[in-house]
Amino acid sequence: MRTRFQEFLDTRSRATRRAIGYAVANVQQGLHYVVAENVDAAGNLHVGNFVVTVDDGSGAPSASLLASVGLAVEAVRPVGSTYSVQPPVVIEVDISVVIAIAPDATQANITAAVGQAILSYVNALPIGAALPLSRIAQIAHDADPAVISASQVLLNSSSSDISPPANGVIKTGIVTVT
């Protein structure tokens, strides 16, 4: 509450990045957004323009949500500037991990719990956030105490981290836990 009140006071000056962020955040709870200044929607230099990339967690916000964000931005945008509101670029990632479990545990229950934990984590990443390979192994261990080890972690068949562009968001494709 204290942070929101401070942000509210900061927006009284209007025409600032914080004012735009506050306007976007008040459209709907749980929105992720990024404001890129002096670029167009394609990422090219365009002085006096800014782009607001918005995600509601799905990777594909509705046209009505984007329109609502546009109206909110319009109310606080700087005079003489232009802007656009867009959904994020979705980077789909197939994930595979091999786990070893305690002998007294049920394989199906543990693999389901690990798979769900991976899905939840990855699909909640905000716009522009990277997906480190090592985080998948940590999630597997944290999903259930019966997980003894997590190995052979691959993201899109590679053992490299995934880094989206600044207006990109990572979402899960196929998650395989064996």
N, C-alpha and C positions, 0 to 999 in steps of 0.2 A: 504494500500500500504506500509506503514511504517513497519508493522508487517511482511509482506511477504518479504520485503527487508532484514530485520534483520534475518529472517529464512534462506533466501538465503545465507547470509554471514556465518551463523552458519553451513551450510551444506558443506562449502568449506573444512572443516576438514574431512569429510566423516566418515563412520563407527560409527556414533552416532545415538541415537534414534531420534533426531531431523532431521538428514539427511534422515533417512528412512521415517519419517513422511512427510517431504517436498517432497520426491520423490513420495510417494503415492498420496499426495494432488495434485500434478501436472499432474497426469494421466488424471483426469477428475474433473471438478468442482462438488462440492456437495457431495464428498465422505466422509463417516464416516469411521474411522479406529481405531484400537487398536493394539498396539504392546505389546506382552507378551514375556518376556525374560526368558530363561532357562527352558522352557517347550516345550513339543511336542504338536501336534495338538489335542491330547486327554486331555491335561492339566497335564500330568505326568512330573515329573522332568526330564529334559534332558539338562545338562549343555552344553553351547555353541550353543544352538539352540534358535531360536525365531520364533514366530508365528504372522503373520499379519492378523487380521480379518478385512474384508472390506465389507462395505455395501453402495450401491448406493441409498438407500432409499426404495428399493423394498423388502429387506429382502432376495432376491435371485439374487445376481449379476450374470451376464452372465459369461460363461467360458472364453470368449475373454477378458472381463474386468479383471478377476482374472489373466489371463496370462499377460496382460499389466502391472498390478501391480507387478507381479513377475519379469518381465524384469526391471522395474524401481528400485525395491529393489535390484536386482542383481548388478546393477551399483554402489550401495553405501554400500552394506553390508560389515561387517567387515571380514577380511581375517581369515580363519579357523573356521568360523561359518557356520551353516546350518540354513535354514529357510523354512517355508511353508506359503502359502497364502491361506486363506479359507474364505468362506462366514460365516455370523453369524448364530448362532443357533436361530431359530425363535420361540418365545414364543407367541402363539396366545391367546388373551384375549377377552372373551365375556363380554360386558359391558351393564349394565342396570341402568337406572335412571328414577325416577318419578319426573316430574316437575309440578309446579302449575304456571299458567299464568294469566296475567291481564284479566279481564272480556271482554274488548273490543278488545282483540287480537285474531287472527286466529290460532287455535290449530295446524293445519297441517303445516302452514308456520313456526311456532315457533319450533315444534318438528323436522322438517327437518333441520332448522338452527342449533339447538343444536346437532343433530346427526352428521352433517357435521363438526362442530367445534371439536367434540370429535374425529372423524376419522382423521382429519387433525393434531391435536395435537399428538395423540398416534402414528400414522404412521410416524411422523417426529422425534420421539425420537431417539437419537444416541445409538450406541452400548453400552451396560452395564447400561443404564439409567433406573432407577426404575419408576414405575407408582404409585404415591400416590393416594389413594382413594379420599382424599379431593380435589385433583386437578380436578377431574371429576365434582364435584359440582361447583367449581369455573368456569370451562369452560362453564358449563350450564348457569350460571348467566351472564357471559360475552358475551355469544352468542347473546343475544337479551335483550333489556331493559324490555320487557314484561314478562320475567321470574321472578316470585315472589319468588319461592323456588325450591330447588333441594334436594330430599331426596331418601332414599332407594337405595343408590348407591351400586352396587355389581360388583365385578370383578371376573369373573369365578365363579359366585354364592356364593361369599364370601365377607365379609366386611373387607378384609385385602389388604394391599398394595401388588403389584407384583414387585418382584426383580429378574431380569434375572441374569444368570451367567455373568462373565466379558466379554465373547465372545457372549453374547446373545442380541437379539433385540426384543422388544415388538411390535407386530402388532395386529390390531383389527381383531376379528372374527365377531361375531354378535353384533351390537350395537342397543339396544332397548331403545327408549325414549318414555315414555307414560305420 
